[in-house]
Amino acid sequence: MISIKSPLRVLSLLALLTGILPACTVMPRESPLPKSGGTMEEIYRNHNDRAGSTGTKDARDRLPLRAASDYNPGPTKLAAQEQIERRFARVANPDLLMTVFPHLARGKYPIPGYVTMFPMYESVEYLLPGEASSNFDGLR
């Protein structure tokens, strides 16, 4: 417990408390949002209208288009891919196919049926040099 011996200390303590306590109170502030203006939906629609008129669609229309079947990665990429697959042969890791039939979760939520595929082993294992036969095709 603090012992107060002089009235001067009491007055200085009261003055200090009167200065500190109002600093802890929260004064009501005005909202930073404007008081007038459009609704959020109007602002969103105006933004979309302005964004659509910037000319990006026109720029895309001017680009030369080609069919997806025309894609050719080039001989360098294919040769590099084959070389990597030969050098770093993988241990066969067959894919397992799992069918989940339609069912109810917790007895009331319908879950549609689907098919998923996952590897038999968790990680990909690579063969050491010399372990692969010359006709090994790098089964995955």
URJO-V53306 format. One record per residue. N is the residue number from 1. PHI is phi in whole degrees, -180 to 180 (none if undefined). Layout:
N:PHI  N:PHI
//
This chain:
1:none  2:-87  3:-96  4:-108  5:-101  6:-126  7:-65  8:-65  9:-66  10:-64  11:-65  12:-67  13:-66  14:-65  15:-64  16:-65  17:-65  18:-68  19:-81  20:-83  21:-59  22:-65  23:-69  24:-85  25:-79  26:-102  27:-86  28:-67  29:-114  30:-80  31:-70  32:-75  33:-79  34:-66  35:-79  36:-125  37:140  38:-77  39:-76  40:-62  41:-66  42:-65  43:-61  44:-63  45:-64  46:-62  47:-64  48:-64  49:-64  50:-70  51:-67  52:-72  53:-98  54:-80  55:100  56:-67  57:-67  58:-63  59:-65  60:-67  61:-66  62:-81  63:-71  64:-72  65:-103  66:-139  67:-72  68:-64  69:-73  70:-79  71:-67  72:-137  73:-69  74:97  75:-68  76:-66  77:-67  78:-65  79:-65  80:-65  81:-63  82:-64  83:-65  84:-64  85:-66  86:-71  87:-72  88:-112  89:-74  90:-101  91:-71  92:-59  93:-135  94:-65  95:-87  96:-101  97:-105  98:-123  99:-106  100:-109  101:-81  102:-57  103:-155  104:-107  105:-86  106:56  107:79  108:-141  109:-102  110:-74  111:-115  112:-71  113:-75  114:-155  115:-122  116:-131  117:-130  118:-147  119:-73  120:-65  121:-103  122:-65  123:-113  124:-87  125:-108  126:-109  127:-77  128:-78  129:-57  130:92  131:-77  132:-85  133:-75  134:-66  135:-99  136:-67  137:-104  138:68  139:-59  140:-114
//
